[in-house]
Amino acid sequence: MQKYSSTDEYINNFPLKVQDKLNKMRQAIKEEVPSETQEKIGYGIPTFYLKGNLVHFAAFKDHISFFPTSSGVAKFMNELSKYQISKGTIQFPLSEELPIALIKKIVKFRVKENLEKKG
């Protein structure tokens, strides 16, 4: 597995079409997090950190995975029915537009959750 030192380095490793989706994902997340949120590489992928891991995202052959933890998936289960999901992961196919409004709602939920849980 390649090691990345920044989100930019991670994103720039992919074809332009994938970079575009990753940048849209990143921008949607950034628009919903407080200014003190850190952006870093965690578990080898882009991670947003606010009093603990907030969300992660990553590119794969046919999809972009979004990792909002199991609570982020469970809370929005009804809205995620068209996507492949697992306990803490949502897969957005590369062949479709990213559901930016839904991603933002999930990030907002996770920000509130982290700020409440971690004081």
N, C-alpha and C positions, 0 to 999 in steps of 0.2 A: 504494500500500500504506500502510495506517495505521501510524503509529509509536506504540508503547506504551512507557511508562516503567516498568511493573511487571507481574508476572504477574497480580496482582489486576485491574489495568486491562484486560489482555488477556482474561481469563476473563469479566469483567463485560460485555464487548462482545457476548456471545452470548446466544441465548435460554436460558431457565432450564433446559430439559432438557439442553442442551449444557453449560451451566455446571456442572450436577451431575456429568456425566461428566468434564469437565476437572478439577473439584475432586477427584474420586475418583482420577484419574490422578496428580495432584499429590501427594495424601496418600500414595498407595502408594509413590511415589518417595521422598518425605521420610522415610518409615519405614525405608528401606534405606540412606540415605546418612549418612556421618559428619557431626557437627555443624559441621565447618569447610567443608562444601560450600556454595557460593554459589548463590543463586537469582537469575537475572537474565533480561533479554531479550537474546537473541542471534539474529541473522538474522531479527529481527522476531517471534520466537516465544519462549515460555517455555523456559528453558535452565537446566540444573543443571551447575555447573562445579566440578570437583575436580581440581586440577593439570592442567587442560585440560577441554575440553567432555566432559561425561559422557553426558547424554541431553537431548533436546529433545522437545517435544510440541506439537501444533497441532490446531485444529479445522477441518474442511472441511464441505462441504455434506452429505455422507452418511457421513462417518467421522471418527475421531480418528486422526491419524498420530502414531506414536511413532518417534523417531529415535535408536536406540541404537548408531549407527555400524554399519559393515559387519560388524565382528567380533561385535557383539551379535546381529545377525540370523543370521549363519553358525552361531554356536555353538548356537542353538536352532531350527535349520531344521526338524527333525522335529516339534517342538511347534507350529510356526507354519504347518503345512500347510493349515489351514483359512482362513488369512488371506491377503489380497493383500499381497505383499512385493516389495521391490526391494532393491538392494544395501545400503542403510542405513536402510530405512523399513519399518514394519509398519503396515498400515491395519486399525483395529478399527471395524467398522460401527456407526453410531449406533443401529441397530435391535437390537443385541445388548448384553448386559452385558460390561463390560470384564473380561478375564481377569486379575484382580488378582494372583493367585498367580504367574502366568507373568511379568507385568510386574515383580514384585518379584524373581524369580529373575534376570531379565535385568539389572535395575539392580544387584543384588549382584555379578553377573559383571563389569559395567562398572566398578564401584567397585574391585574387586580388580585388574582390568586397568589402570586408570589409576594406582592406587597403586604397582603393580609397575613399570610402564613409566616413570613420571615420577619415580621415586625418592621 
